[in-house]
């Protein structure tokens, strides 16, 4: 068992997984600090900031916002989900909307998996994929779960990672199970933001 752990640790070091994890955590801390500082300054120097922000956010039709969010979460995570979490927190039903966003983000990631899977079936693309990355396939199949969990929890593009897992035909059951960590991110951020507002 110790030998396997040592091998796994060496693999993580050599392939930069620890570095990726460290950068993701640092990025998350920086985002939280910047967001917190901006919010503190806005609350301090702008009169009725919280009330004005809520009025602005509540002007948006929830169906439009949720549709835009789902498209973004399916197509490479074009818009950071944090904005949508702020919107959900400013509503009259923050828990329900946060749960809806978390579910849609998860489903968007799963749909991205199938998009990637279908893309990999295009002969020309499949040849290019094999020529460029075939040496990494076995490694990704062995340790890809770590990347999936990190992309679900931290500021990494979740749908991009799930699309790549689809292209590499990583087992869908594993992606579905590990990707469910995405829900934790939404409720964690939602809770943090509820403390600020």
SULHU-V203743 format. One record per residue. N is the residue number from 1. RES is the residue in one letter. OMEGA is omega in whole degrees, -180 to 180 (NA if undefined). NEAR is the number of other ideal C-beta (glycine too) atoms within 8 Angstrom. Layout:
# SULHU-V203743
n=N res=RES omega=OMEGA near=NEAR
n=N res=RES omega=OMEGA near=NEAR
This chain:
# SULHU-V203743
n=1 res=X omega=180 near=4
n=2 res=X omega=180 near=5
n=3 res=X omega=179 near=6
n=4 res=X omega=178 near=7
n=5 res=X omega=178 near=8
n=6 res=X omega=179 near=8
n=7 res=X omega=180 near=8
n=8 res=X omega=178 near=9
n=9 res=X omega=180 near=8
n=10 res=X omega=178 near=8
n=11 res=X omega=-179 near=11
n=12 res=X omega=179 near=11
n=13 res=X omega=-175 near=8
n=14 res=X omega=-177 near=6
n=15 res=X omega=173 near=8
n=16 res=X omega=-180 near=6
n=17 res=X omega=177 near=12
n=18 res=X omega=179 near=8
n=19 res=X omega=178 near=7
n=20 res=X omega=179 near=10
n=21 res=X omega=180 near=9
n=22 res=X omega=179 near=8
n=23 res=X omega=180 near=8
n=24 res=X omega=180 near=12
n=25 res=X omega=178 near=9
n=26 res=X omega=178 near=8
n=27 res=X omega=179 near=10
n=28 res=X omega=180 near=10
n=29 res=X omega=179 near=8
n=30 res=X omega=179 near=8
n=31 res=X omega=-179 near=10
n=32 res=X omega=-180 near=9
n=33 res=X omega=179 near=8
n=34 res=X omega=-180 near=8
n=35 res=X omega=180 near=9
n=36 res=X omega=180 near=9
n=37 res=X omega=179 near=8
n=38 res=X omega=180 near=8
n=39 res=X omega=179 near=9
n=40 res=X omega=-180 near=8
n=41 res=X omega=180 near=8
n=42 res=X omega=-180 near=10
n=43 res=X omega=-178 near=9
n=44 res=X omega=-171 near=6
n=45 res=X omega=178 near=5
n=46 res=X omega=-177 near=8
n=47 res=X omega=-180 near=3
n=48 res=X omega=-177 near=6
n=49 res=X omega=-177 near=9
n=50 res=X omega=-178 near=8
n=51 res=X omega=179 near=7
n=52 res=X omega=178 near=9
n=53 res=X omega=179 near=10
n=54 res=X omega=180 near=9
n=55 res=X omega=179 near=8
n=56 res=X omega=-177 near=7
n=57 res=X omega=-178 near=11
n=58 res=X omega=177 near=8
n=59 res=X omega=-175 near=5
n=60 res=X omega=177 near=8
n=61 res=X omega=-173 near=5
n=62 res=X omega=-180 near=8
n=63 res=X omega=178 near=6
n=64 res=X omega=-179 near=8
n=65 res=X omega=-178 near=11
n=66 res=X omega=178 near=11
n=67 res=X omega=178 near=8
n=68 res=X omega=180 near=9
n=69 res=X omega=-178 near=14
n=70 res=X omega=178 near=11
n=71 res=X omega=179 near=8
n=72 res=X omega=-177 near=12
n=73 res=X omega=177 near=14
n=74 res=X omega=-175 near=11
n=75 res=X omega=170 near=9
n=76 res=X omega=176 near=8
n=77 res=X omega=-173 near=12
n=78 res=X omega=-179 near=5
n=79 res=X omega=-180 near=9
n=80 res=X omega=-177 near=6
n=81 res=X omega=-178 near=15
n=82 res=X omega=179 near=9
n=83 res=X omega=-179 near=8
n=84 res=X omega=178 near=11
n=85 res=X omega=176 near=14
n=86 res=X omega=179 near=10
n=87 res=X omega=-180 near=12
n=88 res=X omega=-179 near=13
n=89 res=X omega=-178 near=12
n=90 res=X omega=-178 near=11
n=91 res=X omega=177 near=11
n=92 res=X omega=-179 near=3
n=93 res=X omega=-173 near=6
n=94 res=X omega=-178 near=12
n=95 res=X omega=-179 near=7
n=96 res=X omega=-179 near=7
n=97 res=X omega=176 near=12
n=98 res=X omega=177 near=14
n=99 res=X omega=178 near=10
n=100 res=X omega=179 near=10
n=101 res=X omega=180 near=15
n=102 res=X omega=180 near=13
n=103 res=X omega=-180 near=9
n=104 res=X omega=177 near=12
n=105 res=X omega=178 near=14
n=106 res=X omega=-179 near=12
n=107 res=X omega=176 near=9
n=108 res=X omega=177 near=13
n=109 res=X omega=179 near=18
n=110 res=X omega=177 near=12
n=111 res=X omega=177 near=9
n=112 res=X omega=177 near=16
n=113 res=X omega=-177 near=14
n=114 res=X omega=174 near=9
n=115 res=X omega=177 near=11
n=116 res=X omega=180 near=14
n=117 res=X omega=-180 near=11
n=118 res=X omega=178 near=9
n=119 res=X omega=-179 near=11
n=120 res=X omega=179 near=13
n=121 res=X omega=176 near=7
n=122 res=X omega=-172 near=8
n=123 res=X omega=-177 near=6
n=124 res=X omega=180 near=6
n=125 res=X omega=-179 near=9
n=126 res=X omega=178 near=10
n=127 res=X omega=179 near=8
n=128 res=X omega=-180 near=8
n=129 res=X omega=-180 near=12
n=130 res=X omega=-180 near=8
n=131 res=X omega=-175 near=6
n=132 res=X omega=-166 near=6
n=133 res=X omega=-175 near=8
n=134 res=X omega=-180 near=8
n=135 res=X omega=-178 near=4
n=136 res=X omega=-174 near=7
n=137 res=X omega=-176 near=9
n=138 res=X omega=180 near=6
n=139 res=X omega=-179 near=9
n=140 res=X omega=179 near=12
n=141 res=X omega=-179 near=8
n=142 res=X omega=-173 near=6
n=143 res=X omega=-178 near=12
n=144 res=X omega=180 near=12
n=145 res=X omega=180 near=8
n=146 res=X omega=-179 near=9
n=147 res=X omega=179 near=12
n=148 res=X omega=-179 near=15
n=149 res=X omega=180 near=10
n=150 res=X omega=179 near=12
n=151 res=X omega=178 near=13
n=152 res=X omega=-173 near=14
n=153 res=X omega=-171 near=9
n=154 res=X omega=-177 near=10
n=155 res=X omega=170 near=7
n=156 res=X omega=-178 near=9
n=157 res=X omega=-175 near=8
n=158 res=X omega=-177 near=14
n=159 res=X omega=176 near=14
n=160 res=X omega=180 near=12
n=161 res=X omega=-179 near=13
n=162 res=X omega=176 near=17
n=163 res=X omega=178 near=14
n=164 res=X omega=179 near=9
n=165 res=X omega=175 near=14
n=166 res=X omega=179 near=18
n=167 res=X omega=-178 near=11
n=168 res=X omega=179 near=13
n=169 res=X omega=173 near=7
n=170 res=X omega=-175 near=11
n=171 res=X omega=-176 near=6
n=172 res=X omega=-179 near=7
n=173 res=X omega=179 near=6
n=174 res=X omega=179 near=11
n=175 res=X omega=-179 near=16
n=176 res=X omega=-178 near=9
n=177 res=X omega=-177 near=7
n=178 res=X omega=180 near=11
n=179 res=X omega=180 near=14
n=180 res=X omega=174 near=9
n=181 res=X omega=179 near=10
n=182 res=X omega=-179 near=14
n=183 res=X omega=180 near=10
n=184 res=X omega=-179 near=9
n=185 res=X omega=-177 near=13
n=186 res=X omega=-179 near=15
n=187 res=X omega=176 near=11
n=188 res=X omega=178 near=8
n=189 res=X omega=-180 near=11
n=190 res=X omega=179 near=14
n=191 res=X omega=-180 near=8
n=192 res=X omega=-179 near=9
n=193 res=X omega=179 near=11
n=194 res=X omega=177 near=9
n=195 res=X omega=-178 near=6
n=196 res=X omega=-177 near=7
n=197 res=X omega=NA near=7
